[in-house]
Amino acid sequence: MQLSQKINNLALLVGGYLAGQGGLFLSQSWLLANEQVSLLAAFGLCFSVAGLFAILVDFGFITVLARHVAVSGETPHSIYWVAVATRMLPVLATVFAAVAWICWPGSSPFSRSYALFALPGVVAWSFNLTGILDGLRLSGVNGIAAAMPFLLSAAALIVAGDVDPTIAGALLGAALSLGYFGGLVLQVCVLLRRHKRYLVFSSPTFREIADLAPSAVKALLTTLPGQVYFRAQLAICAWLLGDNAVALLIYCKQIVTAFLLMASFLRRVEFPDLAQALAGATAAPLRVVYRMQLGGTLFGLFGFVGVLMASLVANQVLSGPLTEAARYLSLFSILIFSGAVSSATVQGLLATARFGAAALASAIASVAGVGLSLATVAWLGIVGFVLADLVGNVASGIVSSIMIARSSTTGRESKE
């Protein structure tokens, strides 16, 4: 990939992220400063669950399609429609879950209306073209598309603070749906202009679905444990610590996630080249993984130092709920660096199509994190989540590194 193209993709990814996540962060800061903790907690829970289902309906095909397109080059257009057909199963599960929640008497008015109006957008996202665009080295487009649900939700969140919970839920759910629809339209327009062949309809066969689905499931399982893990943390926090702690946890984790996502943008830009380099590597793949992803790792280090210093200063100059948030954020900041290192090794497994190994590393980290959260939060409070995340990142990085190193040893032995 040419340097100018990498810079353009990175600029669009970061720019889109700053517009979307940055806008949402400012809206949540406004709610926290105005002590609208209940709305922040309710929205945070619903928004995170909707995001989980959006990942579920993608079904792991972002990584699978990106690698397939990047490595094989002239990929048949039918691969997209194979992905869409395979995604229909999680789509049905998502619709069933949403209807069940809407009909359940124990659900809150806010969450019921949010689920009703967010469902169309989540279902539409099953047609997303993110993996194909990443593989074609057009990941910058995905940065803009991904920003839309966040940006529209941020705008709706300001208005929702002064209305009835049922109306607020509908407003925020509709904003999410419009964001997903807008992102999908953008992706289609870009491909229609430059790569129409990927959109030409081709009826998928059961054989094609059976061949591609296992890799997609394994890729999904590399992401799903971490996503479920965060939602489990929110549930544990709500159960043991209450709404105020949930709002603080969402606020701090959003900042950590922001830096990790920006580091991941660097990795997404480099992913096609990393996959090609590892495909031709005959020795020391772990060294290749770290060398080619040094930018994202260094970004994680600088992000950790920057957030730590900023939160310490904010703790001295701010007042009210934001002071407490800054104090906890100084502890969460270490997760930016540990998460960046951990994700680099997992990305190395994904680039070599070792989806099962990456899923195992992610599952080990998530199980360790949930266990530590349950064991420590009752007496350490929110700090217990920091400890759990740190241990999970270390565990994931160690397991992934061992697997990459073993693949190198196995490859040399087979040649001998």
C-alpha positions in Angstrom: 0.0 0.0 0.0 1.3 3.4 -0.9 2.2 5.8 1.9 -0.2 8.4 0.7 -3.1 5.9 0.7 -2.2 4.8 4.2 -2.2 8.4 5.4 -5.6 9.1 3.7 -7.1 6.0 5.3 -5.8 6.8 8.7 -6.9 10.4 8.5 -10.5 9.3 7.5 -10.5 6.6 10.3 -9.3 9.0 13.0 -11.4 11.9 11.7 -14.6 9.8 11.6 -13.8 8.5 15.0 -13.2 11.9 16.5 -16.4 13.2 15.1 -18.5 10.2 16.3 -17.0 9.0 19.5 -15.8 12.5 20.4 -19.3 13.9 20.0 -20.7 11.1 22.1 -18.0 11.7 24.8 -18.9 15.4 24.9 -22.6 14.6 25.2 -22.0 12.1 28.0 -19.7 14.7 29.8 -22.5 17.2 29.6 -24.9 14.7 31.2 -22.4 13.9 33.9 -21.7 17.5 34.6 -25.5 18.1 34.9 -25.9 15.1 37.2 -28.2 13.2 34.8 -26.7 10.0 35.9 -29.8 7.8 35.3 -30.1 8.8 31.7 -26.4 8.2 31.1 -26.5 4.8 32.7 -29.7 3.8 30.8 -28.4 5.0 27.5 -25.0 3.4 28.1 -26.5 0.0 28.8 -28.8 0.1 25.8 -26.2 1.5 23.4 -23.7 -1.1 24.4 -26.2 -4.0 24.0 -27.2 -2.6 20.5 -23.5 -2.5 19.6 -23.1 -6.1 20.7 -25.9 -7.2 18.5 -24.4 -5.2 15.6 -21.2 -7.2 16.0 -23.3 -10.4 16.2 -25.1 -9.8 12.9 -21.8 -9.1 11.2 -20.9 -12.6 12.3 -17.2 -12.2 12.1 -17.1 -11.4 8.4 -15.3 -8.1 8.7 -12.0 -9.9 9.3 -12.7 -12.9 7.0 -13.7 -10.8 4.0 -10.8 -8.3 4.6 -8.2 -11.1 4.6 -9.8 -12.9 1.7 -9.9 -9.8 -0.5 -6.4 -8.6 0.5 -4.6 -12.0 0.0 -6.5 -13.4 -3.0 -6.9 -10.1 -4.9 -9.5 -11.1 -7.5 -12.1 -12.4 -5.2 -15.4 -13.6 -6.8 -18.2 -11.2 -6.1 -20.3 -14.0 -4.7 -18.3 -14.0 -1.4 -20.3 -10.9 -0.2 -23.6 -12.6 -0.8 -22.4 -15.8 0.9 -21.6 -13.5 3.9 -25.1 -11.9 3.8 -26.8 -15.3 3.6 -24.8 -16.6 6.6 -25.7 -13.5 8.6 -29.4 -14.2 8.4 -29.2 -16.7 11.3 -27.9 -14.1 13.8 -30.3 -11.6 12.3 -33.2 -13.9 13.3 -31.8 -14.4 16.7 -31.4 -10.6 17.1 -35.0 -10.0 16.1 -36.3 -12.7 18.5 -34.2 -11.2 21.4 -35.5 -7.7 20.7 -39.2 -8.8 20.5 -38.8 -10.8 23.7 -37.4 -7.8 25.5 -40.1 -5.4 24.2 -42.8 -7.8 25.3 -41.2 -8.6 28.7 -43.2 -6.8 31.5 -40.0 -6.3 33.6 -38.2 -4.1 30.9 -38.1 -0.4 31.4 -40.1 2.0 29.2 -36.8 3.6 28.0 -35.2 0.2 27.0 -38.4 -1.0 25.3 -38.7 2.0 23.0 -34.9 2.0 22.4 -35.0 -1.7 21.3 -38.0 -1.1 19.0 -36.5 1.8 17.2 -32.8 0.6 17.1 -33.7 -2.9 15.7 -34.2 -1.8 12.0 -30.7 -0.3 11.9 -29.0 -3.3 13.6 -30.7 -5.6 11.1 -29.7 -3.4 8.2 -26.1 -3.6 9.3 -26.0 -7.3 8.4 -25.5 -6.0 4.8 -22.4 -4.0 5.7 -19.4 -4.0 3.4 -16.8 -3.2 6.0 -14.6 -6.3 5.4 -14.5 -5.8 1.6 -13.6 -2.1 1.9 -10.8 -3.0 4.4 -9.4 -5.6 2.1 -9.5 -3.2 -0.8 -7.4 -0.7 1.3 -10.4 1.6 1.6 -10.7 1.4 5.4 -11.0 5.2 5.7 -14.5 4.9 4.3 -15.4 2.6 7.1 -14.2 5.2 9.6 -16.8 7.7 8.3 -19.5 5.0 8.2 -18.8 3.8 11.7 -19.0 7.4 13.1 -22.6 8.0 12.0 -24.4 6.0 14.7 -22.2 7.7 17.4 -22.6 11.1 16.0 -26.4 11.0 15.6 -26.7 9.4 19.1 -24.6 12.2 20.6 -26.9 14.8 19.1 -30.0 12.9 20.2 -28.6 12.5 23.7 -28.6 16.3 24.4 -32.3 16.5 23.4 -33.3 13.4 25.3 -32.4 14.8 28.7 -35.6 16.8 29.0 -38.2 14.4 27.7 -40.2 11.4 28.9 -38.1 8.1 29.2 -40.3 6.4 26.5 -39.8 9.3 24.0 -36.1 9.5 25.0 -35.6 5.8 24.2 -37.4 6.1 20.9 -35.4 9.2 19.9 -32.0 7.6 20.8 -32.9 4.2 19.2 -34.0 6.0 16.0 -30.8 8.0 15.9 -28.8 4.7 16.1 -30.8 3.2 13.2 -30.4 6.3 11.0 -26.6 6.1 11.7 -26.4 2.5 10.6 -28.5 3.2 7.5 -26.3 6.2 6.6 -23.1 4.2 7.0 -24.4 1.4 4.8 -25.5 3.8 2.1 -22.0 5.4 2.1 -20.3 2.0 1.7 -22.5 1.0 -1.2 -22.0 4.3 -3.0 -18.2 3.9 -2.8 -18.2 0.4 -4.1 -20.6 1.3 -6.9 -18.1 4.0 -8.1 -14.9 1.9 -7.9 -15.6 -1.9 -7.4 -19.0 -2.7 -8.7 -18.2 -6.4 -9.1 -18.4 -7.0 -5.4 -22.1 -6.0 -5.4 -23.2 -8.0 -8.4 -25.8 -10.4 -7.0 -24.9 -14.1 -7.0 -27.1 -16.7 -5.3 -24.9 -18.4 -2.7 -24.8 -22.2 -2.5 -24.9 -24.3 0.7 -21.4 -25.5 -0.1 -20.1 -21.9 -0.2 -21.8 -21.1 3.1 -20.4 -24.3 4.7 -16.9 -23.5 3.5 -16.9 -19.9 4.7 -19.0 -20.0 7.8 -16.5 -21.9 10.1 -13.8 -19.2 9.6 -16.4 -16.5 10.2 -17.6 -18.1 13.4 -14.0 -18.4 14.7 -13.4 -14.7 13.8 -16.6 -13.7 15.6 -15.4 -15.6 18.7 -12.2 -13.6 18.7 -14.3 -10.4 19.2 -17.4 -11.7 21.0 -15.8 -12.7 24.3 -14.4 -9.2 24.8 -17.7 -7.5 23.9 -19.7 -9.8 26.1 -17.1 -9.2 28.9 -17.7 -5.5 28.9 -21.5 -6.0 29.1 -21.0 -8.5 31.9 -19.0 -5.9 33.7 -21.8 -3.4 33.3 -24.3 -6.0 34.7 -22.0 -6.7 37.7 -21.5 -3.0 38.3 -25.3 -2.3 38.2 -25.9 -5.3 40.5 -23.2 -4.5 43.1 -22.5 -0.8 42.9 -25.6 1.0 41.4 -26.3 3.6 38.7 -23.6 6.1 39.7 -20.9 3.5 39.4 -22.3 2.3 36.0 -22.1 5.9 34.7 -18.5 6.3 35.9 -17.5 2.9 34.4 -19.0 3.7 31.1 -17.4 7.1 31.0 -13.9 5.8 31.9 -14.1 2.8 29.7 -15.2 4.9 26.8 -12.0 7.0 27.0 -9.8 3.9 27.2 -11.7 2.3 24.3 -11.3 5.5 22.3 -7.6 5.3 22.4 -7.6 1.5 21.7 -9.8 2.1 18.7 -7.5 4.7 17.3 -4.6 2.3 17.7 -6.7 -0.3 15.9 -7.1 2.1 13.0 -3.4 2.0 12.5 -3.6 -1.8 12.6 -6.5 -1.9 10.1 -4.5 0.2 7.7 -1.6 -2.2 8.0 -3.6 -5.4 8.1 -3.5 -6.2 4.3 0.3 -5.7 4.4 0.7 -7.7 7.6 -1.3 -10.6 6.2 0.8 -10.6 3.1 4.1 -10.4 5.1 3.1 -13.3 7.4 2.0 -15.4 4.4 5.6 -15.2 3.1 7.4 -15.3 6.4 9.5 -18.4 6.9 10.8 -17.6 10.4 10.3 -15.3 13.4 6.7 -14.4 12.7 6.4 -12.9 16.2 9.1 -10.4 15.3 7.2 -9.5 12.1 4.0 -9.0 14.1 5.6 -6.5 16.5 7.7 -4.7 13.9 4.8 -4.1 11.5 2.5 -2.9 14.3 4.9 -0.8 16.2 3.0 2.4 15.4 -0.2 1.2 17.2 1.8 -0.1 20.2 3.7 3.2 20.6 0.4 5.1 20.2 -0.9 3.0 23.1 2.1 4.0 25.2 1.8 7.7 24.5 -2.0 7.5 25.0 -1.5 5.9 28.5 1.0 8.7 29.5 -1.2 11.5 28.1 -4.4 10.3 29.7 -2.7 9.7 33.0 -1.3 13.2 33.1 -4.5 14.8 31.9 -6.6 13.0 34.4 -4.3 14.0 37.3 -4.5 17.6 36.3 -8.3 17.4 35.8 -8.6 16.0 39.3 -7.2 19.2 40.7 -9.0 21.8 38.5 -12.5 20.3 38.0 -15.3 20.0 40.5 -18.4 17.9 41.0 -18.9 14.5 39.4 -16.2 15.1 36.8 -13.6 15.2 39.6 -14.5 11.6 40.6 -14.4 10.5 37.0 -10.9 12.0 36.5 -9.7 10.2 39.6 -10.8 6.8 38.3 -9.6 7.6 34.8 -6.0 7.9 36.1 -6.3 4.3 37.2 -7.9 3.1 33.9 -5.2 4.7 31.8 -2.8 1.8 32.1 -5.3 -0.3 30.1 -4.6 1.8 27.0 -1.1 0.5 26.8 -1.8 -3.1 28.0 -4.7 -3.3 25.5 -2.6 -2.0 22.6 0.1 -4.7 23.2 -2.4 -7.4 23.6 -4.3 -6.5 20.5 -1.1 -6.5 18.4 -0.5 -10.2 19.1 -4.1 -11.2 18.5 -4.0 -9.3 15.2 -1.0 -11.5 14.2 -3.1 -14.6 14.7 -5.9 -13.1 12.6 -3.6 -12.1 9.8 -2.5 -15.8 9.5 -6.1 -17.0 9.5 -5.7 -18.6 12.9 -9.1 -17.6 14.0 -9.5 -20.4 16.4 -6.3 -19.6 18.3 -7.3 -15.9 18.4 -10.7 -16.8 19.8 -9.1 -19.0 22.5 -6.8 -16.2 23.6 -9.8 -13.8 23.7 -11.9 -16.3 25.6 -9.2 -16.9 28.2 -8.8 -13.2 28.8 -12.6 -12.7 29.2 -13.1 -15.6 31.6 -10.2 -14.3 33.7 -11.6 -10.8 33.7 -15.1 -11.8 34.6 -13.8 -14.0 37.4 -11.7 -11.3 38.9 -14.5 -8.7 38.5 -16.8 -10.9 40.5 -14.1 -11.6 43.1 -12.9 -8.1 43.6 -15.5 -5.5 42.8 -17.5 -6.0 46.0 -14.5 -4.9 48.1 -12.4 -2.8 45.7 -15.3 -1.1 43.9 -14.6 0.2 40.4 -10.9 -0.4 40.9 -11.6 -4.1 40.7 -12.6 -3.7 37.0 -9.2 -2.1 36.3 -7.4 -5.0 37.9 -9.6 -7.5 36.0 -8.9 -5.8 32.6 -5.2 -5.6 33.2 -4.9 -9.3 34.0 -7.1 -10.1 31.0 -4.9 -8.1 28.6 -1.7 -9.7 30.0 -3.2 -13.2 29.7 -4.3 -12.6 26.1 -1.0 -11.2 25.1 1.0 -14.1 26.6 -1.3 -16.8 25.1 -1.2 -15.2 21.6 2.5 -14.7 21.7 3.1 -18.3 22.6 0.8 -19.5 19.8 2.6 -17.3 17.2 6.0 -18.5 18.4 4.9 -22.2 18.3 3.6 -21.7 14.8 7.1 -20.6 13.8 8.7 -23.6 15.5 6.2 -26.0 13.9 6.8 -24.5 10.5 10.6 -25.0 10.7 10.3 -28.5 12.0 8.0 -29.5 9.2 10.5 -28.2 6.6 13.3 -30.1 8.2 
